[in-house]
Amino acid sequence: MLIIPIEEWHRLFDEQAGSRPDTIRLQIHARVSRSNLPSDPQAAFVMTTGQGHNFEARMSGGAALSNNLAATLDASRADALYAHILFLFLGAPGAATAALLTIALARSDAAARKRRQALLRLRGATNTVLLQIAAVEALAIGTVGSVLGGGLGILASVALLAASLSALPSLLWCAIAATMGICLSLAAILLPAWWDARHFTIVAGRSRIDRTSRPLWLLSYLDLFLLGTAGLIFWKTAASGYQIVLAPEGVAAIAIAIDYWAFLAPLLFWLGMAMLALRVTRRLLGSSRILVSHLIGPVGRAMTPLVAAALARQPNRLANATALATLAIAFAASTAIFNATYQS
């Protein structure tokens, strides 16, 4: 390669261009305005490729196009699909766990809140006043929790990921997360308060007994059905040979077309395992109190009968906590398996 001034080029090759024009090539480097491209790499790739084909058709073979932008977008759209997969395996389970944890914490004082509500009704409080009190409590819990959780998330992102949160999208997502936390807190406290105010008597509200009931999913064995369906979908997906990560000629790449049915198996597995944990915990704290006594015997010693009786009196709360922990472990296991598979 030799780079020379344009005047020197004309002096050396103008005569050749006149006699043998087929030996002279004119190459133009053009930049396309990026402001008109869609933000989605897939849509931008389709648009850029179409513009290149249109240019070649209009030139009728008089020019050869090297579409570097389309080639770059072709690689970027695979990265974008990988980001979607990461969100499904990391972001969505994390958001679901956070939402369930928010609801569980907001509902942890439900029994005491019901007794306070019954006491206020006994003293003449109307349903409107009770809902206003519940709304203030839920708003306070949601605001404080969102501020603390958002602050810890920002500190962890800056310290561990060197993230910059000064950009508008980052601030917008922080605001959305805080708003969702407040809304979840309001829903977890306001809806039960409204239901109790309309359907429970004062005597039932002041009762300290944690009454257990068998929900419909427990009677219909929905947990076993979800686990069986997850296994069937996983077997069908594996039998079809579908792979999220491809390795053509040793180079790892993401499949351009993602089969989202492949994500249905872990989703049903997560839900089924959570319900199965609820069923087992209810069973252990119900008719199998002797087994619970044996399990906590090495720690409880002389207090074992009292501890077992106390646990058996609140099976719903303990079952919900066990199911939440089971979901978190299932999410972490799925994430670890996905990361190990992609690294391989």
GIGI-V579807 format. One record per backbone hydrogen bond with DSSP energy under -0.5 kcal/mol. NH is the residue of the N-H (numbers start at 1). CO is the residue of the C=O. E is the energy in kcal/mol with one decimal. If there is no record, write none. Layout:
[[NH,CO,E] [NH,CO,E]]
This chain:
[[4,2,-0.5] [9,5,-1.9] [10,6,-2.3] [11,7,-2.1] [12,8,-1.9] [13,9,-2.7] [14,10,-1.9] [17,13,-2.6] [18,14,-1.6] [19,15,-1.9] [20,16,-3.4] [23,20,-1.8] [24,21,-1.2] [27,25,-0.6] [30,28,-0.7] [36,33,-0.6] [37,34,-1.4] [44,40,-2.6] [45,41,-2.5] [46,42,-2.1] [47,43,-2.2] [48,44,-2.7] [49,45,-2.7] [50,46,-2.1] [51,47,-2.1] [52,48,-2.1] [53,49,-2.3] [54,50,-2.1] [55,51,-2.0] [56,52,-2.3] [57,53,-2.2] [58,54,-2.0] [59,55,-1.7] [60,56,-0.8] [60,57,-0.5] [61,56,-0.9] [62,59,-1.8] [67,65,-0.6] [68,66,-1.5] [71,67,-1.6] [72,68,-2.3] [73,69,-2.5] [74,70,-2.0] [75,71,-1.3] [76,72,-2.0] [77,73,-2.4] [78,74,-0.7] [79,75,-1.4] [80,76,-2.4] [81,77,-2.1] [82,78,-2.0] [83,79,-2.0] [84,80,-1.8] [85,81,-2.1] [86,82,-2.5] [87,83,-2.3] [88,84,-2.2] [89,85,-2.2] [90,86,-2.8] [91,86,-0.9] [92,87,-3.6] [94,90,-1.6] [95,91,-2.8] [96,92,-2.6] [97,93,-2.7] [98,94,-2.4] [99,95,-2.4] [100,96,-2.6] [101,97,-2.6] [102,98,-2.4] [103,99,-2.3] [104,100,-2.6] [105,101,-2.6] [106,102,-2.4] [107,103,-2.0] [108,105,-0.8] [110,107,-1.6] [113,109,-2.4] [114,110,-2.3] [115,111,-1.9] [116,112,-2.3] [117,113,-2.3] [118,114,-2.1] [119,115,-2.2] [120,116,-2.3] [121,117,-2.2] [122,118,-2.0] [123,119,-1.2] [124,121,-1.5] [125,120,-2.6] [130,126,-2.2] [131,127,-2.4] [132,128,-2.1] [133,129,-2.4] [134,130,-2.3] [135,131,-2.4] [136,132,-2.2] [137,133,-2.2] [138,134,-2.7] [139,135,-2.7] [140,136,-2.3] [141,137,-2.5] [142,138,-2.9] [143,139,-2.4] [144,140,-2.4] [145,141,-2.5] [146,142,-2.3] [147,143,-2.4] [148,144,-2.6] [149,145,-2.9] [150,146,-2.8] [151,147,-2.3] [152,148,-2.4] [153,149,-2.4] [154,150,-2.4] [155,151,-2.4] [156,152,-2.5] [157,153,-2.3] [158,154,-2.5] [159,155,-2.6] [160,156,-2.7] [161,156,-0.6] [161,157,-1.4] [162,158,-0.7] [163,157,-1.8] [165,163,-0.6] [171,167,-1.9] [172,168,-2.5] [173,169,-2.3] [174,170,-2.2] [175,171,-2.2] [176,172,-2.3] [177,173,-2.6] [178,174,-2.3] [179,175,-2.4] [180,176,-2.5] [181,177,-2.2] [182,178,-2.2] [183,179,-2.5] [184,180,-2.6] [185,181,-2.1] [186,182,-2.5] [187,183,-2.6] [188,184,-2.7] [189,185,-1.4] [190,186,-3.0] [191,187,-1.1] [193,189,-1.7] [194,190,-2.8] [195,191,-2.4] [196,192,-3.0] [197,193,-2.2] [198,194,-1.2] [199,195,-2.0] [200,196,-2.1] [205,201,-2.1] [206,202,-1.6] [207,204,-0.8] [210,313,-0.5] [211,209,-1.4] [215,213,-0.8] [219,215,-1.6] [220,216,-2.3] [221,218,-0.5] [222,217,-2.2] [225,221,-1.7] [226,222,-2.5] [227,223,-2.2] [228,224,-2.3] [229,225,-2.5] [230,226,-2.5] [231,227,-2.2] [232,228,-2.1] [233,229,-2.7] [234,230,-2.4] [235,231,-2.2] [236,232,-2.4] [237,233,-2.6] [238,234,-2.6] [239,235,-2.3] [240,236,-1.4] [241,238,-1.0] [242,237,-1.2] [246,244,-0.6] [246,253,-2.7] [248,251,-0.7] [250,247,-1.2] [251,248,-1.8] [252,250,-0.7] [253,246,-3.1] [255,244,-2.0] [258,256,-0.6] [260,258,-1.1] [262,259,-2.0] [263,260,-1.1] [264,261,-1.2] [265,261,-0.6] [266,262,-0.5] [267,263,-1.5] [268,264,-2.6] [269,265,-2.1] [270,266,-2.7] [271,267,-2.2] [272,268,-2.7] [273,269,-2.5] [274,270,-2.1] [275,271,-2.3] [276,272,-2.4] [277,273,-2.3] [278,274,-1.9] [279,275,-2.5] [280,276,-2.7] [281,277,-2.3] [282,278,-2.4] [283,279,-2.2] [284,280,-2.7] [285,281,-2.5] [286,282,-1.0] [288,283,-1.5] [289,286,-0.5] [292,288,-1.5] [293,289,-2.2] [294,290,-2.0] [295,291,-2.1] [296,292,-2.3] [297,293,-0.7] [298,294,-0.5] [299,296,-0.7] [300,296,-3.7] [301,297,-2.5] [303,300,-2.2] [304,301,-1.6] [307,303,-2.6] [308,304,-2.8] [309,305,-2.2] [310,306,-2.4] [311,307,-2.4] [312,308,-2.1] [313,309,-1.0] [314,311,-1.1] [315,312,-0.6] [318,314,-1.7] [319,315,-2.7] [320,316,-2.4] [321,317,-2.1] [322,318,-2.4] [323,319,-2.5] [324,320,-2.2] [325,321,-2.3] [326,322,-2.3] [327,323,-2.4] [328,324,-2.2] [329,325,-2.2] [330,326,-2.5] [331,327,-2.8] [332,328,-2.3] [333,329,-2.4] [334,330,-2.5] [335,331,-2.4] [336,332,-2.4] [337,333,-2.4] [338,334,-2.4] [339,335,-2.6] [340,336,-2.6] [341,337,-2.4] [342,338,-2.5] [343,339,-2.6] [344,340,-1.9]]
